[in-house]
Amino acid sequence: MDSTEQKIRSEHEENAQRMTNPDLFGTSEMVALAKRQAELGPVVGLYDQRQKLSDDLTAGRELLDDPEYAELAAEEIAGLDTQLEQINDALRLALVPKDPADAKNAIIEIRAGAGGDEASLFAGELYRMYARFVETKPGWRIELISDSPSDVGGYKEIIFQLKGPDAYGWLKYESGVHRVQRVPETESSGRIHTSTVTVAVLPEAEETDIEIKDNDLRIDVYRSGGNGGQSVNTTDSAVRITHLPSGLVVTCQDEKSQLKNKIKAMGVLRSRLLAQKLETEQRENREARLSQIGTGDRSEKIRTYNFPQDRVTDHRIGRTQHGLPGFMIGAIGDMIEALRTEDLRLKLEQAAV
């Protein structure tokens, strides 16, 4: 029994013993234990299967020296070897470290970078690209948190919440710098311009994930501007929250209700603080960080959209695909699947069985 197996079996047995404690019934600790046992149970089952197959193989090899059973034993051993290989593959997959944030909803922030009006236009196109992708995912939906439209019909910034099963786990690979190369409609000489848009995908934080003290906050209310209707613009419904220890500032004016804007702004603040916490933990665990596809560095150039050549290239995995118009109307599933597959491959290399 290797150290990984021993550790998992010990934790499984200890948790089972703790769950018999009547004082834990109905508590959050019991819920956490049950959830962890549901994760460990199948792994322990795979270890049990592997042990039985190993025992059967040992017994089969002992019969190879017996002329009466040697042929039958050789056939059985071949089948057992195949089953053992399959069990080991399943174990490697089961032991891949799970990101607990993957199952969460996501907060997505899109901001125009270098390129002025062209960058803001592309920010709007990225937002619509994600919105159309969401339409293909059952049970997913978008809720706008805040936006800052540009004068040319794009966005200087747009922040929205993505709700759905494993939303963060799917979209987290979109974090980083998205570069667009094309001829702007306003360019009379036909010269190709390069612009950038930054995308930040944050796991939605629950109140239990991050503790925020009231005296660490400064909350300002003011009259909303921009879209929202006359009733929005004539009341002090917009909210700006400043987290004093970190200096983070979040504003929200999408709702007519000041309370709803405050709730949304607090959600974004909590998610940004959680993202900072996770990034710090990843930096401290450098080996684990290097074994994953980059998903957190917002200065990392992750993808180029080249319109003249009708191609989109993801630089992290070296994947290029054509059909950019289709990609921009939400057909991004193949690219995301390729990123997920490569991330899993890298993690499997790190998993010990």
PyMOL commands that set and color helices and strands:
alter all, ss='L'
color gray80, all
select helices_A, chain A and resi 3-18+22-24+28-65+70-94+117-135+167-174+214-216+230-233+258-284+286-290+324-328+333-350
alter helices_A, ss='H'
color red, helices_A
select strands_A, chain A and resi 106-112+141-149+155-163+176-182+193-203+217-222+238-243+248-252+301-306+311-314+319-322
alter strands_A, ss='S'
color yellow, strands_A
deselect
rebuild
show_as cartoon
